[in-house]
Amino acid sequence: MPNFHVGDATLHYREAGSGNDVVLLLHAFPLHSRMWEPQLAALAARFRVLAFDDRGLGRSGGAAGPTTMARIAQDALALLRQLGIRKVAVAGLSMGGYAALELYRQAPGIFRALALCATKATPDTQAQKDAREQYARNALAKGLGWVADDFGPKLLRPDPDPALLARVKGLIQGGTPEGVAAAARGLALRQDSVPTLPLITCPTLVIAGEEDQVIPFGEAQRMATHVPGARLLRIPATGHLVNLENPTAFSAALSGFFAALPPEA
């Protein structure tokens, strides 16, 4: 699997498919790019698909200091520059959605389209920030087994498939405690993206899981209402990781949405 470098950090990415029409997938907390395996396989027939591991998660290093959304956006831009990609369709899920909104603020001109999945535009309250800091400390003190047992069930619908839950826990344990702590602290620092929503001019799709235990459906509705021309899709029998609980419907939605864009020259 290939790597790219940002300063002293070595980051890992996955790539599937080929061509000028590029899709960038930004992953959820506290996972890494392997969560996108169904989409890498499904979208590769039509697109060149990229997904990278955030710092300290998956096979990426460099989790020094908080993994802010600005840092993830800068890492994404570094990957695109390394590969010579000037235009991209972006899909971000949960933390990946927060990072996608920050990426749009930093570089709106690169966006062909945007899919905001199981995410929201509002920032953390002070109580939520405090909880993130405690979570970071717990991750460092108790390890990835604790993170997997605590957070894994929350990422799926209330009565999840046992095999999928085991898979999600395995994905969580593919990172490092330092990476989880850095991401938790970065999430607490993210800015309010609600003012960004009406400024988005590219085609936008908002996807929500019907049984999401992490982010209420009202947050998806808010985003779809405030982004000009945005479409809203709610996928049944899915929780927060909508891409894994119903990969067929999720992948078809992304593929159809991105395929409708004018081809990139």
N, C-alpha and C positions, 0 to 999 in steps of 0.2 A: 504494500500500500504506500502511496507517495506522501511526501512531507513538503511543507513550505516553511520559510523562516521569516519571523518578524522580530527584528532586533536580536536578542539572545535566545528567544523562544523558538522551539521547533514544534510545529503543529502538523497534525495528521489530517489528511482528507481522503475521501472516496470519490471515485468518478465512474460513471457508466454512460454508455451511449456516445453519440458523436454529432457533429453538425454545428451550424451557426446559432441555432435556437437553444439557449442555455437556461437551465433552471438551477437555482441555488436554494438548498434546503437548510434551514437553521433549526437546530434541535432544542428539545425541552430540558429543563432542570429535573433531576440531577443525572441526566442520561448523556448520550454522545451520539455520533453519526450512525451507529449501527441501528438505532431506532428507525432509521429511514430505509432499511433494506427492502421492504416490500415496494416502496415507491421508486427506489433506484432501479429495481428490476422492471416495474410496470411502465415507468416513463422512458426508459432507455431506448425503446423502439422508435420514439419520435423526437427525443431531445438529448442533448448533452446535459447530464445531471451531476451536480457537485454537492457534497456535504462534508463539513469539516467538524472536528472535535474541538470544543472550546477548551481553554487552558486548564490543564490538570484533570481533564475528563477524557475517557477513552485512551487513545495513544498520544495525546498531546501533552507537552510539558508546559512550563512557564507560568504556573499559578502563583505568582508573587504579587501580593496585593489583591484588592477586590477585582473580580472579573466583571467590570461594568459593561453596560450595554454599548457605551462608546468604544470600549476596547474590543468587544466582539465585532462591532461594525468596522473598526479599523483593520481587524484581522481579516474580515471578509473582503475588504477592498484590497488588502495585500495579496490575497489569493487570486483575485480577479486580475490584478496587475501582472502577477507572475505568469498567468496563463494567457495574457493578452486579450482579455474579454472586456468589451466596452459596454455591452448591454446585456441585461439579465432579467429573467422573471424570478421573483423571490417568494418563497413560502416559508413562514416561520410559525412554529407551534409553541405556545406557552412562552417560556423565556425567549425562544426563537422569534416569536411575534414581537416581543418588546424590542429585541435587537433589530428586527426588520424595520420597525418604526424609527429607531435611531439611525439606521442606515439610510432611510429615506430622507431624514433631516440633513444628513451629511452629504448625500450624493443622489439627489432626486433624479438627475439626468441619466443614471444608469438603468433605471427601472423601466422594463417593458410592461410589467404587471406585478401585482402584489396579492398574495393570499395570506390572510391573518387567521390562524387556526387555534382554537381553544386558548385565546389570549384576551387581553383587555388593554385599554389605553390609559386607565387611571393609575396614579402612583400608589405606593404603600402609605397607609396611615402611620402615625408614630408607633402605635401598638404593633402593627405589622412589621415595622422596621426593627423594633425591639425583639420580636419573635424570630426574625431572620438572624439576628446576632446570636441569640441563644441557640438556634439551630446550627449555626456555624461552629459554635463552641462544642455542641454535642457531637457533631460529625467528627471533629478532631479528637475528642476524648473517647468516643464510643466506637468509631470506625464505620466502615461501609456496610457491615452486616446490620447494624442498628439503623442506618439510613434506609436500607432496602426494606427491612421489616416495617419501619415507621411510614415511609413515604410510598412504597410500592402499591399498597392497596388503595391509596387515595387517587392514584393516577388512572384507575380503571373504574368501571361502573360498580355499584354496590355489591352485586353478586357476580364477580368476574369468573372467567374461565380459569381453572386452577393452573393449567399449563401455561397460559399467557401470563398469569401473575408470576409464576416461577421464572419465566423468560424476562419479564420486566425487572424482577429483583436481580437477575443475573446481569442485566445491562447496567443497573446502578452500581453493581460491584465491579464493573469494568473501569471505574474511574479511580480517583484517589480521595482520601478525606480532605486533603488540602484543596483539591479542585472543587469539591462540594462546598467547602467553607468559603472559598473565594467567590464562587457563583452566588451563594446565598447573600453574601455581603454586597455583591454587585447589584443584585436584584433590589436590595433596599435603597440603593442610591439612584435608581432610575428616575428620570424626570417625568412630569405629567405630559402624556402624549395626546390628550384630548384636543389641545389647540392645533396639533399637527393634522388631525383628521380632515378638516375641510380644505387643507392645502394639497391633499393628495390628488393628482391629476391622472395617474395611470389607471387602467382597469383594475378593479379590486374585488376580491371574493372573500367573504367572511364565513368561516366554517366553525360550527359548534357541535359538541357532543350532546346528545339528548339527556344523558345522565351524568354530566360532568359534576364531580364533587368538589372541584377546586375553584372554578370560575363560573358564576351564575350566567344563565343564558341572557339575562338583561344586559350584560356587558357586550356581548356580541351584537345585540340589537342596537345598542348605543353607537357602536362603531359603524355598523351598516347604515344607520340613519345620518351620521355626520360626514361620512366619506361620499363625495358626489358620485352618484351612479353605482354605488357598491351593491353587490348581490349578497344575499344571506342564505346559507344552507345549513340546516340542522340535520345531522345524521343520526338515525334511530339506533337504540341499543348500544350506545357507545358512551364512555366516560371521557376523561381528559385526554387520554392518548387515543384520540379518534382514529388516527392513522393505523394503529395496531389492532384495535377492536373491530373495525370494519375496513380492512385495507382495500377491499375491492371497490366499495362505494367511494372511499376517500380518494383513492388513486384515479378512479374514473372522473371524479369531480375536478381534480387538478388537471388531468390530461385534457379534458374537454375545454376547460377554461383557458389553458395555455395554448392549446391547438387553434383556438379561434383568433389568436393574435396575428397581425400581419407578419409574414416571415422576416427574420432579420437578414439583412444583406450581408 
